Amino acid sequence: MQQMSPKTKNLTKNKLSPVVEALLNPMAYPHKPREVKLVQTQMSFLFLTGDYVYKIKKPVNLGYLDYTTLEKRGFFCHQELKLNRRLCPDAYLDVIAITEEKGEIYIESAGNIIEYAVKMKQLPQKHMLDVLLLKGQVSQEMIAKVSDKLASFHQKATTNPEIAAFASLDIIRQNCDENFAQTEKYIGISIAMERYNRIKNYTCNFIHNNSSLFRRRVREGKVKDCHGDLHAAHICFIDDICIYDCIEFNDRFRYCDVASELAFLAMDLDCYQRPDLSQYFVNTYVNLNRDKDLLNLLGFYKCYRAYVRGKVESFKLDDCLISDGEKAKALENAKRYFQLAESYISGKPEI
C-alpha cells in the first residue's frame, strides 16, 4: 500500500472526491509510478508521478474563473495546453481523459469520461527560479536569458483591437477595483486598514494622473496576449528555459501591457531580496525591446502585481482543503506581499 505524506493524510481526512482519492493510487496510471504526490492550488489538484504531472481542475466558481462543469474543465485544459506551449513547448504533452469502468477509476484508459487532466513532463524542482533564488544560485547571465526569452515572446505575441481593449482605462480600473473589493474581508487579517487605504488611493490617483500614458501604450501596440502569471515559481532552468503555468482561465488577466508582465517578475525578484537582479532584468528587457516608456509604469504595475499576490495568498485562508500549517504560511506571505505593494508607492521596495 502506498504510504501517504502527512499532507496527503490531512487532505484525505477532508473528504477528497473519489477521483482525487483514486489518482493517489499508482495503479491508476498506465506507467505504474512508484509513488504519487499530491499538490494543490486554489483551483487545481496536481499529481506528481516522477516522470509526469497530471493536473485536474477543481469544480469551483471563484468569480474570475468557472470550472463548474466537465465541459468547461475540458475546454480550459485544452486552453492551458495550447497557451503554455508558446513558452514551454516540450513540457506540455496532452489533454487526457480520466475514466470510470465497472466502478474503477483510471487515467488514460477506456471507459466513461468523468474528468480531464493536462499531462505534463515533471520539471526538476531544483532548477526552479524560486528555489535557486533561495540558494543564492541565480546569476545575471541567467536573468539575461529570461529577459531575452520574454522579449522575443512579446515581440511575436498576438495583439489586435480586441486584446488592446483589455488595457483601456475602464478595464484597468475594473481590475484594480476588483482587487480591493475582493480583499476587503481580509482587512485586519492579512492587510491593515491604513495600508489598504494608502494603496487604494495611490492606485486611483496614478490611473487618473497618467491616463494619457495608458492610452499611448494602447495606441503603440504594447498590449498583447501575454503569460499573465510571470513569477519566479513558474520559471525552470532546463536546457531551454521553460516558462510555464500561464493564465488560461480568464483572458482579461492575460491580455495586458507588456510593462505589467515585466513588472510581475521584477516585483518577485524584489520579494526575494534581489533588487539587483530585478533592475538587471528590467534594464536588459528595455534594451532588447527598446521600450523605455514602460519605466514610467513600472512602479505602478509592481504595486499592482504585489497586491494581486497578496490577494491570492489571502484566498488560501478560506480553502477548507488547505491545512492549518499551510494557512499560517499563506498569511505570512500575504502580509509580506501587501507590505511590498505599499513600498512601491515611495519607490523603495521593502519586505
NORTA-V72189 format. One record per helix or strand of 2 or more residues. SS is the DSSP state (a for helix, b for strand). FROM is the first residue (numbers start at 0). LEN is the number of residues. If there is no record, write none. Layout:
ss = (SS/SS)
from = (FROM/FROM)
len = (LEN/LEN)
This chain:
ss = (a/a/a/b/b/b/a/b/b/b/a/a/a/a/a/a/a/b/a/b/b/a/b/a/a/a/a)
from = (5/17/25/36/43/51/69/91/103/111/124/128/139/160/168/192/210/222/231/234/241/250/254/257/274/291/323)
len = (8/6/3/4/5/6/15/10/4/10/3/6/17/7/18/17/9/3/3/2/2/4/3/14/15/27/23)
